[in-house]
Each structure stands twice: as C-alpha cells, then as structure tokens.
C-alpha cells in the first residue's frame, strides 16, 4: 500500500465525501489506507482510548440514508437488517478528525498516508470551490446551492480564519515549527520575537531572513551570550533585549501584525497549543506601544 500511494494508484480524493456540509472519510477507507490489521476495529479502539479528542465535529456516525447515498455513489448495494443499523453503520471523520486520528494510529505507513490524506483534503477544497459546488464530488451528488457567491465568501472566510487561528495538538512538532517559520517569512523589514525561554532553535529559524530581528527574552535566558555573539559574527541581524515583563509569547511582523503563540518556540508541538492573530486594535496598539518603549 505504501508503494501504491507513492505511485498515485490509490486516489484518496475519491474517498472523500460531502456529508452534512462537511468533507469526510469513512472509517473503513481510513483503515485500508493505514493498513490496520484488524480493520475498523483498530481505529475504533484507538478512538475509544482517546475519546476526548474526538468531538462530534471531528467524527460522527452516518444515518442509514447517508450511508445508502454513499453506496449509491459507489454503485454498490448493502442490505441492512432491521434493528442492526447501529452495528453496521460506519463512522466518518472530518478533516480535523483525520488529522487527530493521524496522531494516534501507529502503523508502518501512517506518516506517508497522513500526508497524502491531508493533501487530498486540500485538493478537494480547491476543487469544491473552483466548481462552485455545482459539479459532483467524488461521485456523490451535491445539491445546487442558491448563491454561489456566498459559498465563495464562506471559503474565503474559512481560509482567513485558518490563517488567523490555528491549533496544534501534542506531537505535531514539525507542523508547529513549520507554521512559525512561515510566519517569520512574511516579515519584510523587522521581526520582533517575545519568548522568555527561547534557545538556539530560534537562531536556526531566523538565520536566512534578510531582515532585522529583535528577540526579547528573560534575564538568564536559555540563549547564552556566546550563542548570540557567534550568530551575529556570521549573520549580524539580531538584537537581544532582556526583560522579565512578559509571560506570553508574541511575534510582531513589521510593527503591524501581532501573533500570540501559546507555546515557547523550543517546545512548540510538545503539548497542545494555539497560534492567533490579535484582532482587537486597542489591545494590539497598547501592546505594541509597550514593546517599542522597551526596545527603544
């Protein structure tokens, strides 16, 4: 299966369905992709052990009508006996649910499959938008919506919301690291990082940025003077400011956009945390004023 996925012989996009206004995947399809030896039983047991991570917006059970609709789209039939619906009706996972599932399923192909599935969801969102919901999605007919322009606005809002507010669960170390790097790369002139517990990891993240970087850390920080001196000998774009006034972490982009980060950079992904943009102008301006007074 790992080789098949690499060769694109397995089309994950065809396993994504539109149910209750959400894109979802069947537990049985996920079990096949993850090569679970006991099929959906493996997934069910894993979810049961971590049930608090799977609210209904992450995972829900299909109704008989919803399942029949999927089966009709696959040109298959399934006879469900009266009184046995709860036994046979499958669970489906939303994109968030699949992302969460990827953190608890341990198989040889889990990593490559998880990446492939996430790519498929991204592709289907783009397909969904570009076709204005009027075409068929993975052979499952979608009802025509009244106002396509509202759908475009909805997707734009969702994409913007994702850029502004994101959550990373325990174990998503690279995803969190990559997000922070991407935030730093949006800076054109000056980047201010407030992280009391920053260490040499932050130096790796900023060394290729052709901008001025100001790092505010606490006194007696993890980042040693020798680390800073050696760094500036080569890159010479870093200014250190020592302060014990900050508890939270912030990234200030060009004195304009302020990100609040719930975890220290060197611990991002070790526990669940979120990254948010401060949208309240009063709060943002007050914080920025305090920061600039400290620096200058």
RAPE-V490425 format. One record per run of one state. SS is the DSSP state (A for helix, B for strand, O for the rest). FROM is the first residue (numbers start at 0). TO is the last residue. If there is no record, write none. Layout:
SS|FROM|TO ; SS|FROM|TO
This chain:
O|0|0 ; A|1|5 ; O|6|10 ; A|11|14 ; B|15|18 ; O|19|20 ; B|21|25 ; A|26|32 ; O|33|38 ; A|39|48 ; O|49|49 ; A|50|52 ; O|53|57 ; B|58|60 ; O|61|62 ; A|63|72 ; O|73|83 ; A|84|87 ; O|88|89 ; B|90|93 ; A|94|101 ; O|102|108 ; A|109|129 ; O|130|135 ; B|136|136 ; O|137|138 ; B|139|139 ; O|140|146 ; A|147|163 ; B|164|167 ; O|168|171 ; A|172|184 ; O|185|188 ; B|189|193 ; O|194|198 ; A|199|205 ; O|206|210 ; B|211|216 ; O|217|223 ; A|224|233 ; O|234|236 ; B|237|241 ; O|242|247 ; B|248|252 ; O|253|255 ; B|256|260 ; O|261|263 ; A|264|266 ; O|267|271 ; B|272|276 ; O|277|279 ; A|280|294 ; O|295|295
